[in-house]
Every structure is written in structure tokens, then in C-alpha cells.
Amino acid sequence: MKWRIGDVSISKIVELEVAGKATWILPDLTAENLATVPWCKPHFATDDGQVVMSIHALLIESQGQRIIVDTCVGNDKNLTIPNWNKRQGPFLADIAAAGFPASSIDTVLCTHLHVDHVGWNTKLENGKWVPTFENARYLWNRAEYEHWSKNEQSGYGAVVQESVLPVFEAGRVDLVTPDHVVTNEVRLEPTHGHTPGHVSVHITSRGEEAVITGDLMHHPAQCAHPEWRSSADSDGAQAEQTRREFLARYADRPVLVIGTHFATPTAGKIVRDGGAYRFAV
């Protein structure tokens, strides 16, 4: 899947897209509650009340730069989630087949440093974790790195040790501000709450505009119910406030919103719907 925003191209490469229960990450997203948001079907919910979600990377081409936004779960990682533990998936082959071999990536941009956004930061090579994108600089919000360098990602496994510290120790990381400008067309946008240094990615080119959400929302149903919080939020109240501000900021505007965990078709517009919002694809 690919989109154009002026001169910028954005490609989506999926690592995992599944239907099932999502209450482990969004406790309010029960089948009963999901039924109150009928516009989620057929793309983001099934007729029998299951939730459809995705883990994917977004590859941006801007002003000669190749930027990968979020690096999914990764292979060989020691994780507590069974379907993610010691995966052996074809992600690197898939991005290469799409025209993005790992060696061609200039910048790795993580919206935050949770387990499913940093996995392919590193790969296992001769028993050692090494940077996957050997020619890239890794851009992380300084506040995000400083938080996770002092705290464990409770319940997920050895995330920092396997996917964060090896890149930092290899000298590949640039710690930046939450409004950092990557190119004249791509910049970070502070959207903290889900994690202390969470950012979204804002793209503008030739009068066109898009924003990559990161985890300020996990599922489009949160447009209708921004009070539905994630169990992984560092600060649930702040995350909800950020979500409400984001929805108000981009509603009824010609801005393409690309959800970091939104299943295919992944991108759409936020429109006002009574006292709340819906995601229109």
C-alpha cells in the first residue's frame, strides 16, 4: 500500500495483521462496545465482534531521504507475548522486495520505544544484536530514550537490552527534540501520554498534508470514544487528552491520517460525528 503527499511517498509494509480480541491492549474494546461503532466494519472489525489490527512499518521518501517509521516486532526477540516471541518472519525480505533494502535506509524514526515499534532496530548476527539498518541514523526523542533507559518495559521481555541499547551503544542514535525537523517535508509532532516522549510524524508537501499517529490511537474506534484508553499507556489521562486534542486539530480537514496499528486500508480522514468523531476511509 502506498500514498503520495505532494512530492513525498509513503509505503506500508506489514509484519502482522490479525483479527481477534484486543481487550489485552484496549480493555474497553469488547465485542459489545465495538458494536456501538458500526462504521468500524468491515475494515477494522468483523461481523462477529473481533477487532482487526496491524503491526506495520511506514517508509517515507522525502527530498532524497529514505525514512522508516517504527520497526515492528522483529525476529529472534525474547518476548513474553507468544506470537511475538522468537519470530521468524520475512520482514526484511518484504521491505527489500518493495524497493527498500535495509542498507538503503537513511533514517530510522521511532514514534516511541515500545516493543512493537523497535524490534527491527536490531538483528541477531553471530549471537550479537547489531543495528539492522547499518547506514542509518536512528532518531529518538530524548525524553523517550531517557525514560526507557531507566525503566523496564514490564511484561514484554528484554526489549531495551535487545532492541534499544545495542543501537545506542553502536553510536547510531541521535537524541532529538519532540518537534525535530527531519526534512523540509517531514517533522516530529509531540503527542506524549502513551509514553513520556511519544511523537507522531507530520508530513507536508505542495500544500498536501498527512500525519502518522503512532500509538496515540491503537484502533479507529477511539475516534468515537477517545476515553477508551490503552493498558500500555504510561499516563492514561494525558494520553486521552492528547487524543482529544489530536482529533479536534485534524477533524474536517484535508489531512490524511495514517494509523500505526490501523488495519488495511490504514489511512483516512477524521470527520466530526455528532459529539465525537469517526474515521472515514
N, C-alpha and C positions, 0 to 999 in steps of 0.2 A: 504494500500500500504506500502511496506517495502523494504528497501535496506540494503545490507551489505557492509561495507567498512573495509576490514580486519576483525578484531575482534569486530568492532563496528556495532551495528544495529541501523537503523533509521526508525521509523514508522510514517506515516502521518495519522492524524485524522482530518477529515473535519468538520468544523462548517457550512460553507455555500459555495456552488459552483453554480454560476448562469451565464446565458448568457443575455446580454443586452448591453446598451450603457455605455461606460466608459469614455466619454469626461468630466464628472464631476471631475475625478481624473487625466486623461491623455487627455488634451484638443486636442492634435494632433491626437488622435486615433479615427478619424472619419471613417465611412464605406469606404469612398473614399481612404483615406490613408491606411487603413488596406488592401485594395485590392491590393496595391503595394507590399505587403509582403505575397505572396501566400502560402509560406511554413507554415504559421500560421494555415492553415486549415489541418485537421479537428479538431485538439485538442484545439486550442486556439482562433479560430474564426469560425463562421458559414457561410454557403453559402450566407446568406442574409446580411452579414456585421456586425453581432453582435459580441461582444467580450465575451469570456469565461474566467472568473477569479474565484479564490478560496480564502477563508479565512480558514486556517488550522493551526494546531499545529504540530510540529515535535518532536517526543520523541526519545531521544538518550540513548542508553545503552552502557556505556563505563567504564571498569575497576570497575565494581560493582556500578557505579553511574547511577541513572535514572534522566535524564535531560529533561525538557520540554522547547522547544524554541518557544517563543511567545504564548500568551494565548487568542488570538482571541477577540471576541466582548463581550462575557459574557451574563448572564441573568440579568434581572431586572434593567439594567442600564438606566439612564435618559439621552438619547441621542437625537440629532436633526435629525438624519437620520432615516426615518420612519421604514425601515425594521430591523434596529438595536435597536430601542427604546423598552425597557422593553421586550426583547426577553424571550421566554420560550422554549429553545432548550435542546436537550438531550446530550450535550457535555460531561458532567461528566460521564453519563452512558455509552457513547460511548468509552471514554478512559478506563473506568473500564472493559468493555467487551473486549477490545483489550489487557487486561492484565496489565493496568496501573491505578489502583485506585488512587485517589488523595493522599491518605495517604502514598503511596509508592514512591512518587516523592521526590528526594533528593535536586534538584536544579531547580529553575525557572530562565530561562535566556531570557531576553527581548532584542531583537536587537535594539529596541528603545521604547519610551513610548507613541507612538500614540495610539489612541482609540482602534483600531482593533488588537493591539498586547499586550494589558494589561487587557482585560476585565475579564478573569477568574483568574486574580491575587487575586480577592476577590469574595466573595459570600455574599448575603444578609441573615442574620441569626438573627431572632428576632428583625428586624428593624435596624440592625447594619451591616456595612461592615466589614467582617473578612477575614483573609487570607484563600484562598481555599485550598492551599497545606500546611497543618498545620505542616508537618515535614520538610519542605524545607527551604533552604536559597534562597533568591531572589537576583540574581546578576544583577546589573545595572552599566553601565558606569557612573562614577561620573559626567562627563561633561553633560551627558544627564539628569540625575536627577536634577542637579543644574539649568539647563536651564528651565525645566518644573516646578520646584518648585517656579520659579519667573514669569512664563508666563502662560497664559491661552491657551488651545487648541481651538482657536477661531472657532466657528461654530459647534463644535461637542457635547458640553454639559459638564456635570460635571465629566470629565474623571479623572483629578488629584484627586479631592475630593473623588471619589468613588473607583478608581482602583489603585491609586499610594500611596497617603498619608496614607491610613489605614494600608498598609503593612509596610511602613516605621515606622509609629508610634507604630506598634506592635513589632518592633525590629527584623524583619525578613530579613532586607536588608543588603547586603554587597555592598558598592560602590567600584568599581574596575577600573583598567586602561583599555584602549581600546585594549590592547594586552594581557589581562589576560589569564592565563592558567587554565583551569577548571580541566582537567585530562591530562595525558601524550598524549592523543589522540585527545583532544578537546581544542581549544583555540579560543579566540576572534580575529577578524581582523578588524582594524579601516577602516570604509568606510563612513566617515561623508559627509554631504551635504544635504541629505534628511532631517536629523535633525542634530543638532550640535554634538551629541555624538553617532550617528548611528554606529553600528558594524555589521559585518557578522560573521558567525561561521565556522571555518575551522577544518576539521576532517582528520587525517592521522592515518593509522594503517596498518602494514605489507606491506608497500610500496604502498598502495592504498590511494586515496585522494578524498575528497568531500568538497564542500563549500555550506552553506546555505546563500542565498543572503540577506535576509531581504528586505527592500524596496529600495535598490539601483536600482532595476528594479521592476516594477509592472507587466509587461507583456513582453513575449518573443520578441514582435515586436521591443522593444527598443534595441535589439541586432543589428537589421538592421538600426535603427535610434536612436542612443544614444542621439541625440539632442532633442528628444521628452521628455519633462520634465513633472514632476508631479506638479499639482496645490498645493499639500501639502508640497512641498519642502521648507525647511527653507532658503536654499541658492541654487537656481536653477543652477547657473553657477558651483558651487562647486560639486553639485550632478551630473551634466553632466560630469565634469572632472573625478570624482570618477568612474562613469560608464565606461567611455572610458578606464581608467587605468585597471579596473577590466576585461573588455573584452580582452584587449591586454595581460594581465597577464595569463589568463586561456585559451585563444584560442589555438586550435590544440594540446591540452594536454589531457592525460587520467584522467581528473578531472571531477567527477560527480557534476554538478551544480544543486542545488535543489532550485527552485524558491518559495519564501514565498507566493506569490499570483498566481503562475502558476497553471492553471487547470491540471487535470489528463491528461497525465502521470507525470507532475510536474518536473521530473528530466531528464537531458540530458547533452550533451556536447556542448560547444561553438566552432564553426568552422569558419574559415575565409571564406568570401563570397564576392569576388571582393574587393572593398574598405571598406567593412563593415563586418558584422558577421551574422550568423544565429544560431538558437538553434536546435540542432539535437537530436531527441528522438528515 
